[in-house]
Amino acid sequence: MELKGRSISKGITEGIAIVSKEPFSFLGGVNEEGIIIDKNSELYGESLKNKIFVFPYGKGSTVGSYVIYGLAKRGILKGIINKECEPIVATGAILGKIPLVDKVDIEKIKNGDRVVVDGNSGVVIIK
Ligand SMILES: C/C(=C\C(=O)O)CCOP(=O)(O)O
């Protein structure tokens, strides 16, 4: 299935989706190893390692950009899909050089789906 969206950060990646139905704060939401540490998150205790992180939009501190950058640079976070990306998450993905596509109907993506994020054309493919 192909979902059309908008390119925010270029590049193409493929991986397993980890889906949060709630908006996500990277500062205080995830540690340096990519483990979700926000106890209010439905994903508490899960890992972002080698995953495509799917969530509606970012929330919280501007420091979130640097958290995303660090996760990307350490090769933990492979890509992001948002319903509506905001500047904090966009900045982190662009600096970290990981693909990000938004304006996607993320309700069609289930936890564990294998997805392709094409940040060049702004398309997500569920395999
Ligand atoms: C850059 C900031 C703090 C630091 O250097 O640790 C301020 C972040 O402000 P927010 O209102 O959380 O975006």
Backbone and ligand atoms as CSV (ligand in chain L), in Angstrom:
chain,resi,resn,atom,element,x,y,z
A,1,MET,N,N,0.849,-1.191,0.000
A,1,MET,CA,C,0.000,0.000,0.000
A,1,MET,C,C,0.889,1.246,0.000
A,2,GLU,N,N,0.512,2.214,-0.830
A,2,GLU,CA,C,1.298,3.443,-0.910
A,2,GLU,C,C,0.533,4.602,-0.279
A,3,LEU,N,N,1.217,5.318,0.605
A,3,LEU,CA,C,0.599,6.475,1.262
A,3,LEU,C,C,1.342,7.728,0.812
A,4,LYS,N,N,0.607,8.658,0.238
A,4,LYS,CA,C,1.268,9.884,-0.235
A,4,LYS,C,C,1.331,10.916,0.893
A,5,GLY,N,N,2.501,11.544,1.013
A,5,GLY,CA,C,2.671,12.565,2.029
A,5,GLY,C,C,3.516,13.694,1.485
A,6,ARG,N,N,4.279,14.304,2.401
A,6,ARG,CA,C,5.122,15.450,2.043
A,6,ARG,C,C,6.546,15.173,2.512
A,7,SER,N,N,7.497,15.449,1.662
A,7,SER,CA,C,8.895,15.280,2.033
A,7,SER,C,C,9.335,16.375,3.005
A,8,ILE,N,N,9.904,15.952,4.151
A,8,ILE,CA,C,10.481,16.917,5.087
A,8,ILE,C,C,12.000,16.760,5.119
A,9,SER,N,N,12.476,15.516,5.190
A,9,SER,CA,C,13.910,15.251,5.204
A,9,SER,C,C,14.199,14.160,4.178
A,10,LYS,N,N,15.183,14.419,3.331
A,10,LYS,CA,C,15.395,13.549,2.163
A,10,LYS,C,C,16.141,12.264,2.523
A,11,GLY,N,N,16.112,11.346,1.559
A,11,GLY,CA,C,16.725,10.042,1.735
A,11,GLY,C,C,15.654,8.958,1.712
A,12,ILE,N,N,16.108,7.728,1.518
A,12,ILE,CA,C,15.184,6.588,1.472
A,12,ILE,C,C,15.669,5.546,2.471
A,13,THR,N,N,14.728,5.021,3.258
A,13,THR,CA,C,15.076,3.973,4.208
A,13,THR,C,C,13.927,2.984,4.313
A,14,GLU,N,N,14.246,1.813,4.843
A,14,GLU,CA,C,13.226,0.771,5.019
A,14,GLU,C,C,13.440,0.115,6.372
A,15,GLY,N,N,12.338,-0.198,7.046
A,15,GLY,CA,C,12.475,-0.859,8.347
A,15,GLY,C,C,11.125,-1.177,8.943
A,16,ILE,N,N,11.180,-1.656,10.185
A,16,ILE,CA,C,9.965,-2.018,10.912
A,16,ILE,C,C,9.413,-0.791,11.641
A,17,ALA,N,N,8.108,-0.583,11.506
A,17,ALA,CA,C,7.461,0.577,12.133
A,17,ALA,C,C,7.212,0.321,13.612
A,18,ILE,N,N,7.487,1.356,14.418
A,18,ILE,CA,C,7.056,1.362,15.811
A,18,ILE,C,C,6.133,2.577,15.939
A,19,VAL,N,N,4.902,2.329,16.375
A,19,VAL,CA,C,3.842,3.336,16.238
A,19,VAL,C,C,3.378,3.837,17.598
A,20,SER,N,N,3.418,5.149,17.768
A,20,SER,CA,C,2.803,5.796,18.931
A,20,SER,C,C,1.556,6.540,18.449
A,21,LYS,N,N,0.435,6.269,19.066
A,21,LYS,CA,C,-0.792,6.980,18.682
A,21,LYS,C,C,-0.813,8.391,19.262
A,22,GLU,N,N,0.053,8.606,20.291
A,22,GLU,CA,C,0.085,9.902,20.975
A,22,GLU,C,C,1.273,10.729,20.489
A,23,PRO,N,N,1.164,12.066,20.543
A,23,PRO,CA,C,2.329,12.919,20.258
A,23,PRO,C,C,3.485,12.567,21.176
A,24,PHE,N,N,4.715,12.827,20.722
A,24,PHE,CA,C,5.887,12.334,21.454
A,24,PHE,C,C,6.882,13.447,21.733
A,25,SER,N,N,7.405,13.474,22.983
A,25,SER,CA,C,8.482,14.390,23.362
A,25,SER,C,C,9.789,13.613,23.412
A,26,PHE,N,N,10.764,14.034,22.629
A,26,PHE,CA,C,12.050,13.327,22.620
A,26,PHE,C,C,12.867,13.641,23.860
A,27,LEU,N,N,12.756,14.871,24.388
A,27,LEU,CA,C,13.455,15.168,25.648
A,27,LEU,C,C,12.645,14.559,26.782
A,28,GLY,N,N,13.220,13.568,27.430
A,28,GLY,CA,C,12.519,12.869,28.507
A,28,GLY,C,C,11.674,11.710,28.020
A,29,GLY,N,N,11.616,11.546,26.707
A,29,GLY,CA,C,10.804,10.468,26.151
A,29,GLY,C,C,11.604,9.234,25.788
A,30,VAL,N,N,12.906,9.452,25.520
A,30,VAL,CA,C,13.736,8.349,25.036
A,30,VAL,C,C,15.171,8.570,25.530
A,31,ASN,N,N,15.881,7.486,25.882
A,31,ASN,CA,C,17.259,7.669,26.346
A,31,ASN,C,C,18.248,7.541,25.180
A,32,GLU,N,N,19.531,7.641,25.491
A,32,GLU,CA,C,20.554,7.669,24.439
A,32,GLU,C,C,20.649,6.359,23.677
A,33,GLU,N,N,20.177,5.281,24.277
A,33,GLU,CA,C,20.196,3.972,23.596
A,33,GLU,C,C,18.946,3.755,22.752
A,34,GLY,N,N,18.024,4.690,22.822
A,34,GLY,CA,C,16.807,4.565,22.022
A,34,GLY,C,C,15.663,3.850,22.731
A,35,ILE,N,N,15.796,3.655,24.043
A,35,ILE,CA,C,14.716,3.025,24.816
A,35,ILE,C,C,13.714,4.101,25.248
A,36,ILE,N,N,12.429,3.821,25.050
A,36,ILE,CA,C,11.383,4.777,25.456
A,36,ILE,C,C,11.295,4.783,26.984
A,37,ILE,N,N,11.513,5.966,27.569
A,37,ILE,CA,C,11.547,6.074,29.038
A,37,ILE,C,C,10.379,6.887,29.596
A,38,ASP,N,N,9.512,7.372,28.713
A,38,ASP,CA,C,8.330,8.111,29.170
A,38,ASP,C,C,7.294,7.090,29.661
A,39,LYS,N,N,7.067,7.088,30.967
A,39,LYS,CA,C,6.159,6.080,31.534
A,39,LYS,C,C,4.726,6.276,31.090
A,40,ASN,N,N,4.408,7.453,30.568
A,40,ASN,CA,C,3.044,7.683,30.071
A,40,ASN,C,C,2.865,7.232,28.623
A,41,SER,N,N,3.982,6.851,27.990
A,41,SER,CA,C,3.895,6.424,26.595
A,41,SER,C,C,3.433,4.972,26.500
A,42,GLU,N,N,2.605,4.699,25.504
A,42,GLU,CA,C,2.171,3.314,25.249
A,42,GLU,C,C,3.362,2.437,24.839
A,43,LEU,N,N,4.480,3.086,24.491
A,43,LEU,CA,C,5.667,2.351,24.038
A,43,LEU,C,C,6.727,2.240,25.132
A,44,TYR,N,N,6.364,2.562,26.363
A,44,TYR,CA,C,7.329,2.547,27.466
A,44,TYR,C,C,8.107,1.217,27.502
A,45,GLY,N,N,9.435,1.338,27.537
A,45,GLY,CA,C,10.294,0.150,27.613
A,45,GLY,C,C,10.687,-0.430,26.260
A,46,GLU,N,N,10.028,0.027,25.190
A,46,GLU,CA,C,10.382,-0.497,23.860
A,46,GLU,C,C,11.561,0.278,23.289
A,47,SER,N,N,12.146,-0.269,22.230
A,47,SER,CA,C,13.347,0.324,21.639
A,47,SER,C,C,13.072,0.882,20.247
A,48,LEU,N,N,13.689,2.039,19.976
A,48,LEU,CA,C,13.605,2.620,18.627
A,48,LEU,C,C,14.716,2.102,17.717
A,49,LYS,N,N,15.562,1.229,18.243
A,49,LYS,CA,C,16.745,0.813,17.478
A,49,LYS,C,C,16.362,0.135,16.169
A,50,ASN,N,N,16.902,0.677,15.080
A,50,ASN,CA,C,16.667,0.177,13.720
A,50,ASN,C,C,15.210,0.262,13.289
A,51,LYS,N,N,14.454,1.139,13.932
A,51,LYS,CA,C,13.019,1.241,13.626
A,51,LYS,C,C,12.709,2.531,12.860
A,52,ILE,N,N,11.523,2.514,12.252
A,52,ILE,CA,C,10.921,3.725,11.693
A,52,ILE,C,C,9.889,4.193,12.716
A,53,PHE,N,N,10.078,5.378,13.249
A,53,PHE,CA,C,9.204,5.849,14.324
A,53,PHE,C,C,8.029,6.617,13.720
A,54,VAL,N,N,6.836,6.120,14.030
A,54,VAL,CA,C,5.599,6.699,13.492
A,54,VAL,C,C,4.828,7.323,14.652
A,55,PHE,N,N,4.553,8.613,14.579
A,55,PHE,CA,C,3.790,9.285,15.631
A,55,PHE,C,C,3.129,10.518,15.020
A,56,PRO,N,N,2.052,11.027,15.659
A,56,PRO,CA,C,1.304,12.110,15.015
A,56,PRO,C,C,2.138,13.364,14.822
A,57,TYR,N,N,2.758,13.831,15.922
A,57,TYR,CA,C,3.599,15.035,15.852
A,57,TYR,C,C,4.406,15.116,17.139
A,58,GLY,N,N,5.475,15.917,17.090
A,58,GLY,CA,C,6.311,16.084,18.264
A,58,GLY,C,C,5.716,17.091,19.225
A,59,LYS,N,N,6.132,16.966,20.491
A,59,LYS,CA,C,5.725,17.946,21.494
A,59,LYS,C,C,6.924,18.158,22.418
A,60,GLY,N,N,6.847,19.177,23.258
A,60,GLY,CA,C,7.864,19.365,24.278
A,60,GLY,C,C,9.015,20.249,23.848
A,61,SER,N,N,10.137,20.060,24.533
A,61,SER,CA,C,11.278,20.968,24.440
A,61,SER,C,C,11.934,20.981,23.063
A,62,THR,N,N,12.496,22.135,22.742
A,62,THR,CA,C,13.314,22.273,21.533
A,62,THR,C,C,14.555,21.381,21.575
A,63,VAL,N,N,14.948,20.971,22.786
A,63,VAL,CA,C,16.102,20.058,22.923
A,63,VAL,C,C,15.817,18.739,22.191
A,64,GLY,N,N,14.572,18.467,21.930
A,64,GLY,CA,C,14.191,17.269,21.180
A,64,GLY,C,C,14.913,17.152,19.846
A,65,SER,N,N,15.177,18.293,19.209
A,65,SER,CA,C,15.915,18.256,17.928
A,65,SER,C,C,17.271,17.580,18.108
A,66,TYR,N,N,17.961,17.927,19.204
A,66,TYR,CA,C,19.297,17.376,19.449
A,66,TYR,C,C,19.222,15.903,19.839
A,67,VAL,N,N,18.147,15.543,20.519
A,67,VAL,CA,C,17.966,14.129,20.879
A,67,VAL,C,C,17.809,13.302,19.597
A,68,ILE,N,N,16.975,13.787,18.689
A,68,ILE,CA,C,16.784,13.076,17.410
A,68,ILE,C,C,18.108,13.013,16.641
A,69,TYR,N,N,18.803,14.138,16.595
A,69,TYR,CA,C,20.107,14.180,15.911
A,69,TYR,C,C,21.044,13.103,16.471
A,70,GLY,N,N,21.109,13.026,17.806
A,70,GLY,CA,C,21.989,12.041,18.447
A,70,GLY,C,C,21.577,10.615,18.130
A,71,LEU,N,N,20.285,10.343,18.179
A,71,LEU,CA,C,19.800,8.982,17.869
A,71,LEU,C,C,20.129,8.615,16.423
A,72,ALA,N,N,19.993,9.597,15.539
A,72,ALA,CA,C,20.279,9.341,14.127
A,72,ALA,C,C,21.775,9.103,13.917
A,73,LYS,N,N,22.593,9.950,14.531
A,73,LYS,CA,C,24.047,9.853,14.339
A,73,LYS,C,C,24.598,8.550,14.909
A,74,ARG,N,N,23.975,8.039,15.958
A,74,ARG,CA,C,24.423,6.766,16.529
A,74,ARG,C,C,23.812,5.574,15.795
A,75,GLY,N,N,23.073,5.853,14.729
A,75,GLY,CA,C,22.525,4.773,13.903
A,75,GLY,C,C,21.355,4.055,14.546
A,76,ILE,N,N,20.710,4.703,15.533
A,76,ILE,CA,C,19.611,4.040,16.233
A,76,ILE,C,C,18.288,4.251,15.500
A,77,LEU,N,N,17.990,5.491,15.208
A,77,LEU,CA,C,16.704,5.813,14.572
A,77,LEU,C,C,16.901,5.935,13.070
A,78,LYS,N,N,16.109,5.146,12.305
A,78,LYS,CA,C,16.331,5.087,10.851
A,78,LYS,C,C,15.482,6.059,10.062
A,79,GLY,N,N,14.303,6.408,10.586
A,79,GLY,CA,C,13.418,7.284,9.837
A,79,GLY,C,C,12.191,7.629,10.660
A,80,ILE,N,N,11.463,8.645,10.199
A,80,ILE,CA,C,10.283,9.137,10.923
A,80,ILE,C,C,9.135,9.350,9.945
A,81,ILE,N,N,7.933,8.993,10.422
A,81,ILE,CA,C,6.696,9.292,9.678
A,81,ILE,C,C,5.765,10.024,10.643
A,82,ASN,N,N,5.273,11.165,10.235
A,82,ASN,CA,C,4.363,11.966,11.060
A,82,ASN,C,C,3.055,12.230,10.340
A,83,LYS,N,N,2.048,12.512,11.151
A,83,LYS,CA,C,0.809,13.060,10.591
A,83,LYS,C,C,1.052,14.526,10.209
A,84,GLU,N,N,1.635,15.275,11.131
A,84,GLU,CA,C,1.932,16.695,10.886
A,84,GLU,C,C,3.241,17.027,11.599
A,85,CYS,N,N,4.298,17.172,10.840
A,85,CYS,CA,C,5.606,17.448,11.436
A,85,CYS,C,C,5.692,18.907,11.886
A,86,GLU,N,N,6.350,19.130,13.032
A,86,GLU,CA,C,6.598,20.515,13.466
A,86,GLU,C,C,8.117,20.765,13.455
A,87,PRO,N,N,8.541,22.016,13.677
A,87,PRO,CA,C,9.953,22.372,13.439
A,87,PRO,C,C,10.961,21.619,14.298
A,88,ILE,N,N,10.602,21.215,15.522
A,88,ILE,CA,C,11.586,20.545,16.390
A,88,ILE,C,C,11.976,19.193,15.796
A,89,VAL,N,N,10.991,18.424,15.405
A,89,VAL,CA,C,11.264,17.096,14.829
A,89,VAL,C,C,11.886,17.243,13.443
A,90,ALA,N,N,11.400,18.197,12.662
A,90,ALA,CA,C,11.963,18.408,11.323
A,90,ALA,C,C,13.449,18.731,11.408
A,91,THR,N,N,13.815,19.619,12.344
A,91,THR,CA,C,15.219,20.024,12.494
A,91,THR,C,C,16.092,18.828,12.871
A,92,GLY,N,N,15.626,18.008,13.800
A,92,GLY,CA,C,16.397,16.842,14.223
A,92,GLY,C,C,16.616,15.864,13.078
A,93,ALA,N,N,15.580,15.619,12.309
A,93,ALA,CA,C,15.693,14.661,11.207
A,93,ALA,C,C,16.612,15.183,10.102
A,94,ILE,N,N,16.473,16.462,9.796
A,94,ILE,CA,C,17.299,17.045,8.725
A,94,ILE,C,C,18.779,17.061,9.149
A,95,LEU,N,N,19.050,17.506,10.393
A,95,LEU,CA,C,20.443,17.526,10.875
A,95,LEU,C,C,21.019,16.112,10.958
A,96,GLY,N,N,20.182,15.172,11.376
A,96,GLY,CA,C,20.630,13.786,11.532
A,96,GLY,C,C,20.633,13.001,10.238
A,97,LYS,N,N,20.119,13.641,9.164
A,97,LYS,CA,C,20.114,13.023,7.822
A,97,LYS,C,C,19.361,11.692,7.805
A,98,ILE,N,N,18.171,11.700,8.442
A,98,ILE,CA,C,17.290,10.530,8.317
A,98,ILE,C,C,16.022,10.960,7.592
A,99,PRO,N,N,15.449,10.099,6.747
A,99,PRO,CA,C,14.256,10.461,5.996
A,99,PRO,C,C,13.061,10.731,6.904
A,100,LEU,N,N,12.299,11.759,6.558
A,100,LEU,CA,C,11.071,12.074,7.284
A,100,LEU,C,C,10.007,12.481,6.264
A,101,VAL,N,N,8.874,11.819,6.354
A,101,VAL,CA,C,7.711,12.155,5.510
A,101,VAL,C,C,6.545,12.454,6.444
A,102,ASP,N,N,5.820,13.551,6.174
A,102,ASP,CA,C,4.630,13.831,6.977
A,102,ASP,C,C,3.401,13.999,6.079
A,103,LYS,N,N,2.314,14.427,6.684
A,103,LYS,CA,C,1.000,14.491,6.029
A,103,LYS,C,C,0.588,13.104,5.522
A,104,VAL,N,N,0.922,12.107,6.361
A,104,VAL,CA,C,0.607,10.708,6.056
A,104,VAL,C,C,-0.551,10.257,6.929
A,105,ASP,N,N,-1.429,9.441,6.383
A,105,ASP,CA,C,-2.529,8.840,7.159
A,105,ASP,C,C,-1.938,7.715,8.005
A,106,ILE,N,N,-1.381,8.101,9.163
A,106,ILE,CA,C,-0.594,7.130,9.949
A,106,ILE,C,C,-1.462,6.044,10.585
A,107,GLU,N,N,-2.769,6.238,10.599
A,107,GLU,CA,C,-3.627,5.187,11.183
A,107,GLU,C,C,-3.590,3.909,10.349
A,108,LYS,N,N,-3.111,4.016,9.112
A,108,LYS,CA,C,-3.016,2.823,8.254
A,108,LYS,C,C,-1.756,2.006,8.565
A,109,ILE,N,N,-0.851,2.572,9.339
A,109,ILE,CA,C,0.414,1.878,9.655
A,109,ILE,C,C,0.294,1.227,11.029
A,110,LYS,N,N,0.536,-0.071,11.070
A,110,LYS,CA,C,0.442,-0.829,12.325
A,110,LYS,C,C,1.847,-1.132,12.860
A,111,ASN,N,N,1.915,-1.217,14.194
A,111,ASN,CA,C,3.160,-1.604,14.841
A,111,ASN,C,C,3.673,-2.906,14.217
A,112,GLY,N,N,4.932,-2.918,13.798
A,112,GLY,CA,C,5.508,-4.133,13.228
A,112,GLY,C,C,5.417,-4.216,11.714
A,113,ASP,N,N,4.682,-3.309,11.083
A,113,ASP,CA,C,4.654,-3.294,9.619
A,113,ASP,C,C,6.044,-2.975,9.076
A,114,ARG,N,N,6.385,-3.575,7.958
A,114,ARG,CA,C,7.619,-3.181,7.272
A,114,ARG,C,C,7.272,-2.040,6.319
A,115,VAL,N,N,7.978,-0.916,6.465
A,115,VAL,CA,C,7.647,0.270,5.673
A,115,VAL,C,C,8.893,0.823,4.983
A,116,VAL,N,N,8.653,1.449,3.851
A,116,VAL,CA,C,9.684,2.223,3.162
A,116,VAL,C,C,9.320,3.694,3.337
A,117,VAL,N,N,10.299,4.494,3.751
A,117,VAL,CA,C,10.108,5.944,3.851
A,117,VAL,C,C,10.925,6.592,2.743
A,118,ASP,N,N,10.246,7.154,1.770
A,118,ASP,CA,C,10.928,7.829,0.670
A,118,ASP,C,C,10.823,9.337,0.885
A,119,GLY,N,N,11.857,9.860,1.519
A,119,GLY,CA,C,11.881,11.294,1.818
A,119,GLY,C,C,12.194,12.140,0.596
A,120,ASN,N,N,12.523,11.519,-0.505
A,120,ASN,CA,C,12.763,12.283,-1.731
A,120,ASN,C,C,11.455,12.638,-2.421
A,121,SER,N,N,10.568,11.646,-2.483
A,121,SER,CA,C,9.286,11.876,-3.187
A,121,SER,C,C,8.133,12.118,-2.209
A,122,GLY,N,N,8.370,11.912,-0.916
A,122,GLY,CA,C,7.294,12.125,0.053
A,122,GLY,C,C,6.261,11.012,0.047
A,123,VAL,N,N,6.733,9.790,-0.115
A,123,VAL,CA,C,5.843,8.632,-0.182
A,123,VAL,C,C,6.264,7.610,0.875
A,124,VAL,N,N,5.270,6.957,1.471
A,124,VAL,CA,C,5.507,5.833,2.381
A,124,VAL,C,C,4.878,4.595,1.767
A,125,ILE,N,N,5.604,3.490,1.775
A,125,ILE,CA,C,5.071,2.230,1.266
A,125,ILE,C,C,4.989,1.243,2.425
A,126,ILE,N,N,3.814,0.648,2.605
A,126,ILE,CA,C,3.656,-0.452,3.579
A,126,ILE,C,C,3.782,-1.744,2.788
A,127,LYS,N,N,4.789,-2.554,3.178
A,127,LYS,CA,C,5.047,-3.776,2.375
A,127,LYS,C,C,4.237,-4.964,2.862
L,1,LIG,C1,C,18.411,25.033,25.153
L,1,LIG,C2,C,17.725,24.931,26.448
L,1,LIG,C3,C,18.244,24.270,27.484
L,1,LIG,C4,C,19.526,23.584,27.519
L,1,LIG,O1,O,20.502,24.039,26.920
L,1,LIG,O2,O,19.606,22.544,28.162
L,1,LIG,C5,C,16.372,25.541,26.565
L,1,LIG,C6,C,15.273,24.723,25.975
L,1,LIG,O3,O,14.098,25.424,26.137
L,1,LIG,P1,P,12.708,24.712,25.839
L,1,LIG,O4,O,11.687,25.700,26.300
L,1,LIG,O5,O,12.675,23.423,26.615
L,1,LIG,O6,O,12.620,24.486,24.376
